[in-house]
Amino acid sequence: MTHLTHMPAVRRARDEFLDPARLPAASAVQVAALMSPDFLMEIEALAVTPE
């Protein structure tokens, strides 16, 4: 993300959908900029669904 000040909002949004007692491994880094100044963060995710 471009500003770590967004981290509390990210955590609140995450906790709406994931059990805070069973969070997946995650990391966050601050970058100087993304492709567009309008972009605040980049999210990469993997999902596993039952077969």
Secondary structure, DSSP 8 states (H G I E B T S, - for coil): ---GGGHHHHHHHHHHHS-GGG---------S--SSTT-------------
